[in-house]
Amino acid sequence: MKHRSTHRPVGILYPIQDLGAGGAARAISVECALAGAKKIYIANIEREQGEELVKLLKEKTKAEAEFIMWDHAIDIPEDTDILSNATSVGLYPHTDQKPNINYDTVTETMVVTDVIFNDPHSLFLQEAEKRGAKTVNGLGMLVNQGALNFTMWTGVEAPVEVMTETLRKEFGL
């Protein structure tokens, strides 16, 4: 297995693996592509939805995109730098579940993210941590969605720091 450096030039994104092809995966994939991701893998259990997202990425961005049929425990491509769970697998009350992937293909050179915020320390992230990957939970997404809605409804800038600290306390982080 070839070793890749964990030090990357600032502003350059490398291959992304998104698990899922729904709204969260679409937002993550498109934003990563617009930010300069070279390649994005989309794994999904529904072929049509996954291929639709790949088509969108190919037509509207400069990123290469590839669909992976997710009907078994998939291997994460070796060149993946960011692995993102954009599914609801692991969301309360199903905190005992994790995405069906070959966790032995997750490496210490990857950054692994999970949109799940409840439990913020999901089994998916725990498995990635066991393999040395840097992990990021879904708390930031939850806070920013709430902040945006707060501002839209009230016309007042949301107290993001207060919201973040309140959720950290609530989730025991």
C-alpha positions as CSV (number, residue, x, y, z in Angstrom):
1,M,0.0,0.0,0.0
2,K,1.4,3.3,-1.0
3,H,1.8,6.0,1.7
4,R,0.5,9.4,1.1
5,S,1.5,12.5,2.9
6,T,-1.0,14.0,5.3
7,H,0.4,17.5,4.4
8,R,-1.5,19.1,1.5
9,P,-1.1,22.4,-0.3
10,V,-3.6,24.9,1.0
11,G,-6.6,25.4,-1.3
12,I,-6.3,22.1,-3.2
13,L,-8.9,19.4,-2.6
14,Y,-8.4,15.8,-3.4
15,P,-10.8,12.9,-4.0
16,I,-14.0,12.9,-2.0
17,Q,-16.2,9.9,-1.2
18,D,-19.8,10.7,-0.4
19,L,-22.0,8.0,1.1
20,G,-25.5,8.8,-0.1
21,A,-27.0,11.0,-2.9
22,G,-29.8,12.9,-1.1
23,G,-29.9,16.5,-0.2
24,A,-27.0,16.6,2.2
25,A,-24.8,14.6,-0.2
26,R,-25.8,16.8,-3.1
27,A,-24.8,20.0,-1.1
28,I,-21.5,18.5,0.1
29,S,-20.6,17.2,-3.3
30,V,-21.4,20.3,-5.2
31,E,-19.7,22.6,-2.7
32,C,-16.6,20.4,-2.7
33,A,-16.6,20.4,-6.5
34,L,-17.0,24.2,-6.7
35,A,-14.1,24.5,-4.1
36,G,-11.8,22.5,-6.5
37,A,-12.2,18.8,-5.6
38,K,-10.6,16.9,-8.4
39,K,-12.7,13.7,-8.1
40,I,-15.9,12.8,-6.3
41,Y,-17.1,9.3,-5.7
42,I,-20.8,8.9,-5.0
43,A,-22.0,5.7,-3.4
44,N,-25.7,5.1,-3.1
45,I,-28.2,2.3,-2.7
46,E,-30.5,3.7,-5.3
47,R,-28.8,3.7,-8.7
48,E,-30.9,6.4,-10.3
49,Q,-30.5,8.9,-7.6
50,G,-26.7,8.3,-7.4
51,E,-26.2,8.5,-11.2
52,E,-28.3,11.7,-11.3
53,L,-25.9,13.4,-8.8
54,V,-22.9,12.2,-10.8
55,K,-24.4,13.6,-14.0
56,L,-25.0,16.9,-12.2
57,L,-21.4,17.1,-11.0
58,K,-20.0,16.3,-14.5
59,E,-22.3,18.8,-16.3
60,K,-22.0,21.7,-13.8
61,T,-18.6,21.4,-12.3
62,K,-15.0,20.7,-13.3
63,A,-14.7,17.7,-11.0
64,E,-14.6,14.1,-12.2
65,A,-17.4,12.1,-10.7
66,E,-18.0,8.3,-10.4
67,F,-21.0,6.4,-9.2
68,I,-20.5,3.3,-7.0
69,M,-23.4,1.0,-6.5
70,W,-23.8,0.5,-2.8
71,D,-25.4,-2.9,-2.5
72,H,-22.7,-4.5,-0.4
73,A,-20.0,-3.4,2.1
74,I,-18.0,-1.2,-0.3
75,D,-14.3,-0.5,-0.2
76,I,-13.4,3.2,0.1
77,P,-11.2,4.0,-2.9
78,E,-7.5,4.2,-1.9
79,D,-7.1,7.7,-3.2
80,T,-9.9,9.2,-1.1
81,D,-8.9,12.1,1.2
82,I,-12.4,13.0,2.5
83,L,-15.0,10.4,3.4
84,S,-18.4,11.8,4.2
85,N,-21.4,10.0,5.5
86,A,-24.3,12.0,4.2
87,T,-27.0,9.4,5.0
88,S,-29.3,9.1,8.0
89,V,-27.6,5.8,9.1
90,G,-26.7,6.1,12.7
91,L,-29.2,8.9,13.5
92,Y,-31.2,8.6,16.7
93,P,-32.9,6.3,17.6
94,H,-30.7,4.0,15.4
95,T,-27.4,5.0,17.0
96,D,-26.4,1.3,17.0
97,Q,-26.1,1.4,13.2
98,K,-23.3,2.5,10.9
99,P,-22.9,2.6,7.1
100,N,-22.1,-0.7,5.4
101,I,-18.5,-0.1,4.3
102,N,-15.3,-2.0,4.6
103,Y,-13.8,-0.1,7.5
104,D,-10.4,-1.6,6.9
105,T,-10.2,0.6,3.8
106,V,-10.4,3.8,5.9
107,T,-6.9,5.1,6.5
108,E,-5.1,7.6,8.7
109,T,-4.7,9.9,5.7
110,M,-8.4,10.5,5.5
111,V,-10.6,13.1,7.0
112,V,-14.0,11.4,7.8
113,T,-17.1,13.4,8.3
114,D,-20.6,12.5,9.4
115,V,-23.7,14.7,9.0
116,I,-25.2,12.8,11.9
117,F,-25.5,15.1,14.9
118,N,-27.4,12.9,17.3
119,D,-25.3,10.9,18.4
120,P,-22.4,13.3,17.5
121,H,-19.9,10.5,18.2
122,S,-21.4,8.0,15.8
123,L,-20.3,4.5,15.3
124,F,-19.1,5.5,11.9
125,L,-16.8,8.2,13.4
126,Q,-15.6,5.8,16.1
127,E,-14.6,3.2,13.4
128,A,-12.7,5.9,11.5
129,E,-10.9,7.0,14.7
130,K,-9.8,3.5,15.4
131,R,-8.0,3.6,12.0
132,G,-6.3,6.9,12.8
133,A,-8.5,9.1,10.6
134,K,-9.3,12.7,11.6
135,T,-13.0,13.0,12.2
136,V,-15.6,15.8,12.1
137,N,-19.1,15.3,13.4
138,G,-22.4,16.9,12.2
139,L,-22.7,19.5,15.0
140,G,-21.4,22.3,12.8
141,M,-24.0,21.6,10.2
142,L,-26.8,21.6,12.8
143,V,-25.6,24.9,14.3
144,N,-25.3,26.6,11.0
145,Q,-28.7,25.4,9.7
146,G,-30.3,26.6,12.9
147,A,-28.4,29.9,12.7
148,L,-29.6,30.6,9.2
149,N,-33.2,29.8,10.1
150,F,-33.0,32.0,13.2
151,T,-31.8,34.9,11.2
152,M,-34.3,34.3,8.4
153,W,-37.2,34.2,10.9
154,T,-36.2,37.0,13.3
155,G,-34.1,39.3,11.1
156,V,-31.5,39.2,13.9
157,E,-28.0,37.8,13.5
158,A,-27.9,34.4,15.2
159,P,-25.7,33.9,18.3
160,V,-23.7,31.1,16.8
161,E,-21.3,30.8,19.7
162,V,-24.1,30.5,22.2
163,M,-25.9,27.9,20.0
164,T,-22.7,25.9,19.6
165,E,-21.9,25.9,23.3
166,T,-25.5,25.0,24.2
167,L,-25.5,22.0,21.8
168,R,-22.0,20.9,23.1
169,K,-23.4,20.8,26.6
170,E,-26.6,19.0,25.5
171,F,-24.6,16.3,23.7
172,G,-21.9,16.1,26.4
173,L,-19.1,17.3,24.2
